[in-house]
């Protein structure tokens, strides 16, 4: 029976790790988009910073996935 409990514990740990990564990705992307919108509004460069920071945030989120899943 101890092996079954260990498998369940590993499954729950993996679920917690990967769901946490998803929320971190969402936060990074939302902050990037929000920052781009604010910069575009203050500098009057409507789509430029929103696009650049959105793509940068997606790249940072993908990097986060690679780093976090290697552990």
Helices and strands as residue ranges (DSSP letters): H 2-43, H 48-70
